[in-house]
Amino acid sequence: MKITTNRLTLLVTLFALAFGLQSCEQKQKEETKEVEKEVIVESEKPEYFLLRPEVEKAYGYSHAVKIGNDIKISGAVSMDDEGNPTAIGDIEQQIKNCYADLEKILKHYGCTFDDVVKENIFTTDMAQMLEKSAYRAEIYKNGFPTGSWLEVKGLALPEFMVEIELEVHKSE
């Protein structure tokens, strides 16, 4: 009986060892698979763009910043290259001037309005903005982006009636 018990103990011990080794080997395989799935992402440096460098430096902002495939574009207003308001009192022309500046920035990055995913419009006169906003259909020919329209008490200068900011995603 003692021999049978010793054999049984030996058999159970060997079984436990084999199971333990197999379990360790399985864990090691799982850890290896997890390491294989890990992706190393290099941080991308932001690329800054100044449309009117002197004006933007004076006010303390960049007109656009690109990181990876995403571009954030500061609000465009109707101004000349010296930062003076243009189309004073004419919201429709101010809207067109804003989009003209935004198009220059998009072209700089090799984009079009089709790449715009979000558009926020700030206006001091929502009634006029709604009345004159049909021009946007000429800009967004393949569908409008997401966004918000907000009526505000004022913009950077009292002559500005509209400001348009964009977020862009440039596909590879």
N, C-alpha and C positions, 0 to 999 in steps of 0.2 A: 504494500500500500504506500510505503514511503517513497518508492521509486516512481509510482504513478503520480504522487503529489509533487515530487521534484520535477518530473517531466511536464506536468500541468503548469507549475509555476514558471518553468523555463519557457514553455510555449506562450504563456500569457505575457511574460516579460519581452520575448522576441516580438510578439504581435504589437505590444505597446510601443516598443522602439521603432518598429517599421512604420507604424501609424504616425508616430511623432516626427520621424524623418520626412515622411511624405507630406505631412502638414507644414513643416518648415519649408520644404521645397516649393509647395503650392504658394505659401505666403511670399516667398522670394520671387516667384514668377509674377504674382499680382503686383508686387512693388515695382518690378521691372517694367510691366505694362504701364503702370501709372507714370513712371519716369519717361517712358516713350511718348506718352500723350502730352507731356508738358511742352508748352510753346514759349520760346523766348521772344519777347517783344522789345525791340529797341525803341527807346524814347525818340520821338521825332522832334526836331527843332522847329519852332514856329518861324514862318516866313512872313515878314511884315511888308505891307505895301502902303505907300503914301501917295495919294492922288494929287494933293496940293501940299507938298512938304512944309512950306513956311507957315501956312495956315494951321495945319495939323499939329505942328510943333508948338505953335503959339497957344493953341487950345489944349494941348496935351493928350492927343489920341492918335491912333493909327487908323487909317480908313479901312484896312482889311488885315486879317491875320489868317494864314493857312497852316493847319496842322494835319498832316496825313492827307486824307481825302476831304476834309471838312474846312470850309472857309466861312468866317464870320465877317460880315461887312457892316461897318458903322452906318448910322443913319445918314443918308444923303439929303441935302437941302439945296435949294436953288440959289447958287452963289457963283461969282466969277472967280478967277484964279487968285485974286487978292483977298477973297473972303467976303466981298460985298454982296448983299442980297440982290437978286435979279428977279424980274417979273413981279415986282411989288404990286400986290393987290389982285393978281391974276393966278388963281389957284390951279387952273388947267395948265398954264404954261409952267408953273412951278413943278407940277407933277411930271410933265415931259422933261424938264431939266434934271429932275432927280433921276429918272430912268436913264437919261443919257449918261450921267456920271456913273451910275451903277453898271451900265453896259461896258464902259471903259474898264472898270475894275474886273468884271467877269472875263472880258477878253484878255486882260493881263494874265489871268490864270488859265486861259484856254477853255473857258466855260461860256455858256449861253444862259438865257433865262429858263431854258428847259432843265438846267441843273439846280435851280432854286427849289429848296424844300420848305422854306419858311420865309414869310414876308410880314413884317410888322409895319403898320402905317400909323403915324402920329399926326394929328391935324388940329388946328385951332378952330376949324369950322366944319363939323361933320356933315351938315346939310349940304354945303357946297362940294365937299369931297365926294359924297354919294352921287350928287348931280353930275360931276365931271369925271367920275371914275371909269367911264366906258373905255378910255384910252388903254387901260390895263389889258383889255382883250387883244390889243395889237401887240402887246409885250408877251403875254402868256398864251401862245397859240395852241399849245398841246395840253392845256389844263392848268388850273391855278394851284399855287402852293398852299400849304397851311399858313395860318397867321392870325393876327389880330389887328383890328382897327380901333384906335383910341382917340377920343377927343381930349385935348389937353388945354390947360389955361395958357400956356406959352411955350415957345421953343427957344433955342439959343439966342436968337435976335427977334425982336417984335415983328419984323417984316416977313419972317418965315411963316408960311401957312401949312406946310406939310414937310414931313421927314419920313424917309422910307429906309428901313434896315432889312438886310437879308441874311439868311443862312443857306449855304450851298453845300451840296455833296457832289464831288467830282468822281465819277466811276473810273476805275482803272482802264 
